[in-house]
Amino acid sequence: MQTAVTICAITGSPRGMRSRTRKLAGFLLAGAEEAGAEIDLVDLADLRITPCIACESCSLDGTCIYTDDFYPLYERMLDADGLVLASPVYVDNVSAQLKILIDRLADAIHYQTLAGKYGCSLATTWESGGAEVVAYQNHVLNYLGVSAIGGMSVPLGDDPGAIGAAEPAARDLGRRLAEAVRTRPHYPDQEAEMAGNRECFAAIVRENRDVRPLEYERWVREGWIRDGE
Ligand SMILES: Cc1cc2nc3c(=O)[nH]c(=O)nc-3n(C[C@H](O)[C@H](O)[C@H](O)COP(=O)(O)O)c2cc1C
């Protein structure tokens, strides 16, 4: 019997059901479901997440001053084995909606609470910036300690059939993500980068050892910090 796997896709267009990025994420999840995964689609257009104001509250005790839709979404991310970031390209970057979420994940990055998961990224664009936004989103996944198995971008232009034509490739990516969660492939370059990031973040974990002892102990157990350092 195969172990249960959950893939959570977070899509960042503000256009709700009209969004082709959401549609692309749906294709990917359909592929993951075919491969036996449980699926969870999060549309940021349905949520209210306040931008980070750099108050540093989360850095001290792990809690944000805002009680908005962030924490329920963060729980869904923690529960998932695979994470997908999907965004329309907005002026060569992710949408503001997705960037707000990424900034609110700063504490998850510093404490590596999502580390060990697998992920991939999707972007849609009129024409430009797709590859760069996929690369940026995968870079964010690596910051989170999540190994990126790949990604795809779809230039939509004025072709109403463009998103439908991307369905087979998106389904295949979803299938491969579900498979990666089970087989845990290695990506030496990403693993080296993530280890380097953890050397930096370890200073934060050590500094806050007294206020966040459980996090410190988890880092020691993971071998990311040597006790007493
Ligand atoms: C604010 C804004 C900025 C955009 N910037 C770019 C861009 O830099 N390059 C590009 O090719 N398309 C750009 N587009 C087009 C979107 O990427 C395209 O409409 C998007 O893929 C639609 O996704 P959706 O249907 O999921 O909302 C932009 C659209 C908007 C609204």
PDBQT file of the ligand as one rigid body, heavy atoms in Angstrom, charges set to zero:
ROOT
HETATM    1  C1  LIG A 301      -0.311  44.204 -13.255  1.00  0.00    +0.000 C 
HETATM    2  C2  LIG A 301       0.021  43.284 -14.392  1.00  0.00    +0.000 A 
HETATM    3  C3  LIG A 301       1.330  43.136 -14.780  1.00  0.00    +0.000 A 
HETATM    4  C4  LIG A 301       1.676  42.267 -15.828  1.00  0.00    +0.000 A 
HETATM    5  N1  LIG A 301       2.979  42.144 -16.192  1.00  0.00    +0.000 NA
HETATM    6  C5  LIG A 301       3.323  41.314 -17.219  1.00  0.00    +0.000 A 
HETATM    7  C6  LIG A 301       4.677  41.195 -17.637  1.00  0.00    +0.000 A 
HETATM    8  O1  LIG A 301       5.599  41.787 -17.060  1.00  0.00    +0.000 OA
HETATM    9  N2  LIG A 301       4.958  40.380 -18.695  1.00  0.00    +0.000 N 
HETATM   10  C7  LIG A 301       3.978  39.691 -19.355  1.00  0.00    +0.000 A 
HETATM   11  O2  LIG A 301       4.278  39.016 -20.315  1.00  0.00    +0.000 OA
HETATM   12  N3  LIG A 301       2.678  39.747 -18.946  1.00  0.00    +0.000 NA
HETATM   13  C8  LIG A 301       2.332  40.557 -17.912  1.00  0.00    +0.000 A 
HETATM   14  N4  LIG A 301       1.020  40.640 -17.494  1.00  0.00    +0.000 N 
HETATM   15  C9  LIG A 301       0.027  39.710 -18.074  1.00  0.00    +0.000 C 
HETATM   16  C10 LIG A 301      -0.240  38.550 -17.085  1.00  0.00    +0.000 C 
HETATM   17  O3  LIG A 301       0.935  37.839 -16.765  1.00  0.00    +0.000 OA
HETATM   18  C11 LIG A 301      -1.267  37.573 -17.634  1.00  0.00    +0.000 C 
HETATM   19  O4  LIG A 301      -2.428  38.291 -17.905  1.00  0.00    +0.000 OA
HETATM   20  C12 LIG A 301      -1.486  36.489 -16.599  1.00  0.00    +0.000 C 
HETATM   21  O5  LIG A 301      -0.802  35.359 -17.009  1.00  0.00    +0.000 OA
HETATM   22  C13 LIG A 301      -2.947  36.176 -16.367  1.00  0.00    +0.000 C 
HETATM   23  O6  LIG A 301      -3.040  35.249 -15.323  1.00  0.00    +0.000 OA
HETATM   24  P1  LIG A 301      -4.456  34.942 -14.666  1.00  0.00    +0.000 P 
HETATM   25  O7  LIG A 301      -5.423  34.602 -15.746  1.00  0.00    +0.000 OA
HETATM   26  O8  LIG A 301      -4.177  33.801 -13.772  1.00  0.00    +0.000 OA
HETATM   27  O9  LIG A 301      -4.870  36.166 -13.867  1.00  0.00    +0.000 OA
HETATM   28  C14 LIG A 301       0.652  41.510 -16.463  1.00  0.00    +0.000 A 
HETATM   29  C15 LIG A 301      -0.686  41.662 -16.062  1.00  0.00    +0.000 A 
HETATM   30  C16 LIG A 301      -1.008  42.532 -15.042  1.00  0.00    +0.000 A 
HETATM   31  C17 LIG A 301      -2.449  42.687 -14.598  1.00  0.00    +0.000 C 
ENDROOT
TORSDOF 0
